[in-house]
Amino acid sequence: MPGISLKSSSSCRILTGLLCFFSVLVGPALSAKSGDRITLTVDTPWLVPADQPEPLQRALQDLQRDWYKVLGLRPIMVTELPADWEKPVLRFGITEEPGDPESFFLRTEGNTVLAMGADVRGAIYAAYTFSEQFLGVDPWYFWTDNEPEPQERIELPTSLNASYGDPTFRYRGWFINDEDLLNRFSPDPLRENPFSLEMLDRICETLLRLRGNMIVPGTFNFPDERAWELAARRGLALNMHHILVVGLNTYRWPDDVPFSYYKHPEIMERYWRDSIAAFEGREVVWTVGYRGKGDHAFWLDEEGFNSPESRGALITRAIAKQVELVREVDPDGMIISNLWKEGVELMRAGHLELPEGVVPVWPDNGFGLVRDDGTVEAGQGVYYHTAMLNGGANQLTELVPPSRIYRELGRFVDAGATEFFLLNLSDVRPVPMTSDCAMRYVWDADSYQSGSDLEKMTAFLKDWSRRQYGEAIADEVAEIYRRYLNIPYMRGEDWFTCRGDNHLHWRLRNMKRTDSMEKAKATLPFVAKHEAYLEDLLESAEAFSERIPDGRGDFYTAHVLVPILIHKYSLEILGNYAAAMYHRDADKAEMALKGYDKLTDAMRLAETDKWAAWYFGECLINIAYNRGYARLLLAELRGEPAPLVRQVEEYPKIYEYQERFLENFPFLYEDSGK
């Protein structure tokens, strides 16, 4: 079954068939005679050598919490054992045996259970894999509320000898982007980060449990923000996205400083050098390029570049200088160039040249379709989305079918383009399923060689459903997920054919801008075409909710029912608003307004327990702002004065904490860079 699984090797083949079959396995499920197993109890000691690197210490602290959840007490930790010790012991750390980077093993030697890695990250992965397979801890437990079952003992086979390693993609990371939900759900008490470092620590933990090794910790971080330090201390490589090349936060470019590499290269190079210096001494996957002050091409901020040749030439020159500056402080670090948006066209046309050793990274289109146009080559990389804010895709719900993930990433694996993988998953919680699919694949694509992409998706959806809801109902839950991913307007693969939750709200706002009546008229058949499908899907999902096991109902509600309701009510709102505009019907406008109340009530169903006020910060799809459109239209049709409505809130609100530090550009803190 696909999942984070054992590598094909002689060591794997001697494991029990049951262990090889499942990606997650709790010890007591093993069938073994008493002489063929090792029993671990709450009093089994952990042998951990002294002076372990901080990232491994942090992972082992997570594992201690896992142990407590399952067995009821913190573990007994020792740095050495009595000479006559003969009882079971768990040993964690870095092995002296040779191995590939990030490789690790789980095996037994007599009464010793070893979970050890060839290096720091390998040792971290070994600890988390032991937790997943034998303590039953879901890597996503924080986001899925899937806590392990308490047990009296853990039993492992004495034949355990599993080796893991040589991951498919060299770097495998996350980009926490468009983080409006995280921003207000978990604010930084000091207001010096886009969201709390405690929440970032949870994100880093989840990423490492999934055997990721790299992170972009936010959208517009300054190079000296504490988020970078935390991620590095967690053992993750640092990466910058396609706007903040070499870490320079151009989103906060000072108004009184010229923005032009052509006219003022000395200014840009000074800021590049300062930003690079802020990362010195850390493991960095450097991003190079030249773009504007936001997510757009540089020529929108710098006049005089009207041909693709001139544009490509300046970007090429800027990249060459950036590489030179990076190599002064990091001679051997990986350097990539993310060809987001305009970079794709310039690269395809031959107007953009990358220095030797710079890895080209092909982006997808936000819907999971990679834009290399079939030209991907060995040694390249990919930037992928399971969440995307673009007016068409998804920010609050799942969208990308696993079959597309397997197909698109599989092309890169087949081409040997496996140097770099960056996954944009926005606020994390809305998209755990498809993100899990991608992360398991980029660690070990060899496990997914057989079967069609559709068959792999079917197997994955069942595996995910089994891990979240249990074996007994996995097939039926997987079918609900399949039907959800097959919502007709979500089947396409680009902005013109795929309609995610972004689109339903963007379309309403766009209706008021130009050609309003034509847009309203065109919207009515679009809504009518899809209402019945969502009604039927919701009816099936609600009926099945009675069969969800105890303790898993909240997650089923948050990850299955609420996304369906978001689509259903968003579609209803769109249809009623369009009808109100086109027919000048106040009753339809009132129905649209009531639809917003139903939508927000539905979203609150996902705000139970620790997730209370999860949607409090929602401001990028801007549901609360859109509600004002319905109120204004209703007042207009009734001949009433315009009401007061909420104003639009977007990135300035998320990153307003930076306002008091802007005089320190290109840093957040005054003493950075000195």
HELIX and SHEET records of a PDB file:
HELIX    1   1 SER A   10  ARG A   13  1                                   4    
HELIX    2   2 GLY A   17  PHE A   21  1                                   5    
HELIX    3   3 GLY A   27  ALA A   29  5                                   3    
HELIX    4   4 SER A   34  ASP A   36  5                                   3    
HELIX    5   5 GLU A   54  LEU A   71  1                                  18    
HELIX    6   6 VAL A  120  PHE A  130  1                                  11    
HELIX    7   7 SER A  131  LEU A  135  3                                   5    
HELIX    8   8 TYR A  141  THR A  144  1                                   4    
HELIX    9   9 ASP A  180  PHE A  185  1                                   6    
HELIX   10  10 LEU A  197  ARG A  209  1                                  13    
HELIX   11  11 ARG A  226  ARG A  233  1                                   8    
HELIX   12  12 VAL A  245  GLY A  247  5                                   3    
HELIX   13  13 THR A  250  ARG A  252  5                                   3    
HELIX   14  14 PRO A  265  ALA A  278  1                                  14    
HELIX   15  15 PHE A  298  LEU A  300  5                                   3    
HELIX   16  16 PRO A  308  VAL A  329  1                                  22    
HELIX   17  17 GLU A  342  ARG A  348  1                                   7    
HELIX   18  18 PRO A  402  ALA A  415  1                                  14    
HELIX   19  19 PRO A  432  TRP A  443  1                                  12    
HELIX   20  20 ALA A  445  TYR A  448  5                                   4    
HELIX   21  21 ASP A  453  TYR A  469  1                                  17    
HELIX   22  22 GLU A  471  ILE A  473  5                                   3    
HELIX   23  23 ALA A  474  LEU A  485  1                                  12    
HELIX   24  24 PRO A  488  MET A  490  5                                   3    
HELIX   25  25 ASP A  501  MET A  511  1                                  11    
HELIX   26  26 SER A  516  PHE A  544  1                                  29    
HELIX   27  27 SER A  545  ARG A  547  5                                   3    
HELIX   28  28 GLY A  553  TYR A  556  1                                   4    
HELIX   29  29 THR A  557  LEU A  561  3                                   5    
HELIX   30  30 VAL A  562  HIS A  583  1                                  22    
HELIX   31  31 ALA A  586  ARG A  604  1                                  19    
HELIX   32  32 ASP A  609  TRP A  611  5                                   3    
HELIX   33  33 TRP A  614  GLY A  617  5                                   4    
HELIX   34  34 ILE A  623  ARG A  638  1                                  16    
HELIX   35  35 TYR A  651  ILE A  654  1                                   4    
HELIX   36  36 GLU A  656  ASN A  664  5                                   9    
SHEET    1   A 2 ARG A  37  LEU A  40  0                                        
SHEET    2   A 2 ILE A 154  PRO A 157 -1                                        
SHEET    1   B 6 MET A  77  VAL A  78  0                                        
SHEET    2   B 6 TRP A  46  LEU A  47  1                                        
SHEET    3   B 6 VAL A  89  ILE A  94  1                                        
SHEET    4   B 6 THR A 112  GLY A 117  1                                        
SHEET    5   B 6 PHE A 104  GLU A 109 -1                                        
SHEET    6   B 6 ASN A 161  TYR A 164 -1                                        
SHEET    1   C 9 TYR A 171  PHE A 175  0                                        
SHEET    2   C 9 MET A 214  VAL A 216  1                                        
SHEET    3   C 9 ALA A 237  ASN A 239  1                                        
SHEET    4   C 9 VAL A 284  THR A 287  1                                        
SHEET    5   C 9 ILE A 335  ASN A 338  1                                        
SHEET    6   C 9 VAL A 358  PRO A 363  1                                        
SHEET    7   C 9 GLY A 381  HIS A 385  1                                        
SHEET    8   C 9 PHE A 420  ASN A 424  1                                        
SHEET    9   C 9 TYR A 171  PHE A 175  1                                        
END                                                                             
